[in-house]
Amino acid sequence: MADGAKSNESQRSNKPALSLHVPEPKFRPGDTADFNHFDIPDAGAQPRPDEACDAKDTLPFAYDLIRVLGDDDNAHGPWDPKLDPDTLRQMLANMAMVRAFDERMFRGQRQGKTSFYMKCTGEEATSVAAAMALASDDMVFPSYRQQGVLIVRDYPLVEMINQIYSNRADKLKGRQLPIMYSSREHSFFSISGNLATQLPQAVGWAMASAIKEDTRIAATWVGEGSTAEGDFHSACTFATVYNAPVILNVINNQWAISSFSGFAGAERTTFAARALGYGLAALRVDGNDALAVYASQQWAANRARSNAGPTLIEYFTYRAEGHSTSDDPSVYRSAQEREEWPLGDPVNRLKKHLIAIGEWDEERQEAMDKDAADQVKAATKEAEKNGILGHGLHHPFRTMFEDVFEELPWHLKEQAAQATREREIKWPDEHPMDGAGK
């Protein structure tokens, strides 16, 4: 045995030492950003498969990049959804509204009116164009950067701001972090801060819709970093096994807070390619091309609605600003990245397309941007009447015990009564507005 051990040691000494690979982004602060390593195909070069095709037939689309808008600002190829100018203008208006809303709420956070906010600058098409391709009552299970879905579905801006401020008119009664909206009336499932939980929820809802022989499908959004969570893999398995009518949208914006996409597997393959091992249809799409986003979401929706199966779509895009108001991207990525990003800005690209086809101009764009900013400003002032962070206008203390149990257990009834009495003793001069929303 001793001789055998020595022999093994001798053999190992002749072998190269193992090394651990740790992913590292190509550019760090101070570096010159250069995206020439990206393979960006020509717009219109990708064929459009039949929506009822076998999932395995989508293999080429998991590695390609579906594009419609070319460098000449015109639409090309079979993925062109051929939307009429009015629809294109509405899409542009929705994205302009999202951008105006983000700017106002970002300033509000810096002014101390709310504790937290997350912008989606550069990613507007992945929510706005996708939502416009779905039916208005299809159930959506968003992540925290899909405010565009609510804006497409005409959710009141004032209600969004009330939730961000957690004030007395917040329909969620201050129980959710800012930007974690919920609206049953708009088929918008509650946003969760626990990453990727929305994926199995969306698949389960879609399965229930199929069981009931309903006509509504489900769509969910998740960041590329969250695909490393176990919930992602569970969702893919259940979606395939039960042929759930669901769309799994992976927003590959290159960064999961300060961790670049390589930590979730981007160095080895595309995120769309993960679908193939499960038997899911896969599409990889230019996420800054609003027409390509619309066309791919429509393709997947038609596929799900006809019982042809679920689809995973990777939207290849870029997070142009910080992860949130708590993040400073300048400490972990090159300052040049935003300007050098090869797929441009989704709002600007759609605007230039409308101008190219003679249906828009810079003057109307300027007026649209001003109108959006004015609408958000007016909604903000209206919401601020209901209170902002730390100004005492909030839901009554007792509401923390409501809306959890259908019938409140006896011990919580006692705690509620005790807590209310203690509050009355400590704060006998309760703010006159504190009881609003009873």
N, C-alpha and C positions, 0 to 999 in steps of 0.2 A: 504493500500500500504506500509506504514511504517513497519507494522508487517511482511509483506511478505518479505521486503528487509532484515530485521533482521534475518528472518528464513533462507534465502539464505546464508547470511554471516555465520550463525551457521553451515550450512551444509558444506560450503566450508572449514571451519576451521578443519573439520574432515578428509579432503582429503589430500593426499600427495602433496607437492609442485611440480609444473612442473619444469623440468630442460632441458636446451638446450644442445644438443650433438654437440661438436666441434671435427671433426676428428683429430686424432693425429697419426703420424707415429710411428711404434714400436721401431725404433732406431733413436737416435739423436747423434750428435758428442760426442765421448767418450764412447758410448754404444757398447756392443758386438753384432754384427749382427748375427741373428739366423733365418733362413728361414724355420724352421721345420714346421711352420704353413701352408706352401704351400702344396697342394696335387698334387704331381707330379706322374702321372700314368706311367706305363711301356710303353716303345715304342712298337708300333704295336698292342696295346690292343684295339684300336678304330676301329670299322667297317667303311667301306666307303659306304655311301648311293649312290643311283642312282642320277646322276646329274640332272635329271628331277623330282625329288621327290617333294612332297608338302613341302612348307616352314615349316609347323608344324612338319614334320618328322625330322627336324634338331634340335629339342629342346634338346636332350641329348648332342649334340655337342657344344651347347652354354655354357655348364657347365663343360665339359670334357676338355682335352688338347690333341690335335692331335699331335702325335710324331712318328717319323720314326727311327731316329738314337738312338740306345741304348747305355748303358754303355760299351758294348763290341765294340763300334764303327762300328757296322754293321747295315744295314737297315732291318727293320722288318715291317711286317703287310701289309694290303691291301692299305695303303696310300703310300707305296714305289713307286715313279714314275719310277723306273727302268731306270734311265738315264745311258747312255753309259759313259765309262771313259773319253773320250774326252770332253763331255759336262760338266762333273763334274770338270775336270781340268780347263775348261774355266770359270766356275762359281767361282772356287777358285781364278783364276787369276783376275777376275773382282773385287772380294772382296779385294784382296791384293792391287789392284790399288786404290780402294777407300781409303783404310787405308793409303797408301803412299801419296795420294793426300791430305788427311786430315792433316797428320803430317806436310807436307811442307807448306800448307796454314796457319796452326796454327802458325808455326814459323814466317811466313811472317807477320802475324798480330802483333806478339810480336816485330818484327823489324820495325814496323811503315809503312809497305808497303801497308796495307789496314786497314780500320777502324774496321772490324768486320769479324768474321768467326764462323761457327757452324760445329762441328765434329759429326759424327754418329757412333763413336766407340761402338761396341757391338750390333749395329742394322743393320749392313751391309746386312745381309741375307734378311731383310724385303723389301729392294729395289732391290738388285741384283737378288736374286732367283725369286722374284715376276715378275720383268721385263722380265726375261728370259722365264717365262711361258706365257707371253702375246705375241701377234703378234707385229711385229716391228712398225706397223702403227696404233695400238690401241691408242686411245688418253688418255694421262695420265694427271691428275690434282694433282700435288704433293704439299706436305708441304715443309718445308725448310730443311729436312734431307734426301732427296731422290736423292742425287748426284749420287748414284749408277745406277739409271735409265739412266741418260745421258751417263755414262761410258759404260753400256751394249749396248746402241744404238750408240756407237762410235762417240759421240759428241767430237770434238777436245778439248784436254786439254788446249791448248793455248787460245781457245775462252772462256773456263770457267774462266781461270785466268784473261784474259782481263776484263771480267765482274766484277770479284772480285776486281780488281784494279781500276775499273772505268776509264780506260785510253782512249787514242785516238782511239783505235781499239775496244772498247767495243761496240758491236752491239746494245746494249740498250741505248747507248749514256749517260751513267751515271745516268739514271733516276731510276734505281732500287738499293736498298740496296745490298751490296755484298751478294752473294750466291742465289739471287733471279733471277734465270736464266729463259730464255724463248727461245724456238726454234720450230717454226712452222714446219720446215723441219723434225724434229725428233718427231713430235706429242707430244710435251712437252709444256703444257699450262703455261703461266706466273705465277710464284709463287707470292703470295700475303702475305704481312705482317699482313693483317687483318685475324685473325684466323677463320678457318672453311668456308670461302667464297667459297673455291674450291669445297665443297661438292654439293651445289645446282647447281653450274656451271657444274660439271661432270654429274649430273643427267639430266640437261637440254640438254647438248650436246648428251648424250645417247638417250634421247627422240627424238632429231632431227635426229639422225642416223637411228632410227627405222622408223620415218616418211618418210625418204628418201629411205627406204628399202636398206640401206647400209649394209655392213658386219662387220664394225668396232664397237667395244665396247669401253666403257670408264672405267677407273680405277682411284680411288683417294685415297690419304693417309691423315690421320689426327691423331694428338696426342690424347691420352685419355682425357687430360684436356679439349681439344676443343670440346669434345662431350657434354659439358655443354652449348655450344653456341646454340642459336636458329636456326642457319643455319643447324646444324646437324639434328634437328628434322624435319625441312622443307624438307630437302633432303630425309630423310627416308620416309616421307609421299608421296612425289611425285614419288619416285622410286617404291614404292609398288603400288600406284594407277594406274600408267601408265606402270607398268611392264618394267621399263627402263632397257636396257642391260648394267648394271653398277656394278662395284665391289667397295664397301666401305671398305677400309682398315683402321682399327683403330690400331695405334701403341701404345700399352700400355707399355711404358718404365718406368713406376712407378713414374715418376716425371714430373710435369708441371712447369718448372723452379724450384722454391723452394717449391712448393706446391705438396705434395704427392698425389697419385691417389685417396685417400679417399675423397678428396674435390670434385671430379667429380663423386663420387658414388661407388667406388670400394669396400667399406666396406660392402655394401648391396648385391651386385650381380656382375656378370661379365659384361664387356662391350658388349660382344657378345649377352648376354641375352636381351639387349635393342632391338635387332632386332625383337624379337618374338612378341612384342606388336604391331609392324607395319605390321607383316605378311611377314617379310624378312627372307630368309634362313640365318642361323647363323652357323659360325664355330669359334672355339677357338683353337688357334694353338701355338705350341712352336715356338716362333719367332727367337730362336737361333739355330734352326734345319733347315738348308738350304733345305733339301729334303722335310720336312714337309711344309715349306713355298711354295716351287715350286708346290707341289702336290695340296695344297689347292687353290692356285691362278689358277692353271690349271683347277681344278674342277669348280670354280666359273666362269672362262672364258668360259668354255664349256657350262655351264648352261645358261649364258647370251646370248651366240651366238646361242643357239638353242631356244631362246624365252621362256625359262623356268623360267626366273625371275632374279631379282637382288640378291646379296649376301652381307652380312656384315661379315667381318673376323676380329676378334681380334687377333693380333699378340702379344703374351705375351713375352716381352723381357726386356732389362735393358739398361738404358743410362749409360754407363760406365764412362763417363767423365762429364764435366760441360755442362750446357744448351748451352752456347756459350762462346766466349772469354771474355764476360763481366760478367761471372758467376764464383763463387767459391763454389763448392758443399760441401767443408769441413765445411762450417758454418751452414749447415742444415741437413746433413746426416752422418751416421757413415762412417768412413774411411775404415772399413772392408767390406762394402757392396759388392764392386766389386769382391773381392776375394771369398766371401761367396755365391755369386749368384748361385743358384743350377742348372741353365741351361747352365752354362759354356759360352765359347766364340764361336761365330758362325764360325769364320775363323779357329780356332784351331780344332773345331769338324769336319768340312768338311775335313781338312787336315788329321786328324787321320783316318777318314773313308777311304779316298783314300789309305792311307798306309795299313790299315787293309785288303783291297781287293787286295793288291799287285800292285797298280797302281801309287805309289808315294813314296817319301822318303824325309828325312830331308835335304839332299844335294840339291835336286831339289827345295825344298821349299825356301831354303836360296837363291838360284840363282833367283827364281821367285821374291822374295822380293827385291833383289838388282836391278833386271831389272825394276821393277815397280818404285822404287825410282829414278833410272837413267832417266827413261822416264819423270817423273814429274819434275825432276831437269832441264832437257833440255827444257821442255815446259815452265817452269817458266822463265828461262833466255831469251827465245824468247819473251815471253809476256812482260818482263820488258823493252825490247827495245821500247815498245809503251808507257811506263810510269808507274809510281806507284803513290800512294797517295801523293798529295801535291807537286809533282815535275813539274807541269805545262804542262805536255803532256796530253792534254784532248781534248774533242771535242770543236769546235768553239762555242763561246757564242751564236751565232744565232740559234744553233740547238735546244735550249730549246723551240722554237716556232714551230718546225717541228713535223710531225708524230702524231699530235693530231686531227686536223681537215682535212677532205678531201680538203676543200677550206678554207684557213685561213681568218677569218672575218676581215673586214676593220680596226677595232679598234686594233686588235692584229698586223696587218701589220704595223700600225703606231707605236705601242709600240716596235716592233722588229726593225724598222728603227731607232727610237730614242735611244734604248738601244745600238745598234751597233755603232751609232755615238758617244755616250758618252764613250763607251769602247775605240774607236779609239783615242779619245781625251786624256783619262786618261792613256792608254797604247799604245802609238804610236809605240813602239818597240816590237810589238807582237812577241812571240817566233816563229821562223821559222817553227817549227813542228806543231804549233797550228792549222793550216789549213788542216792537214791530215785528210783523211776520207771524203773529199768533194764528 
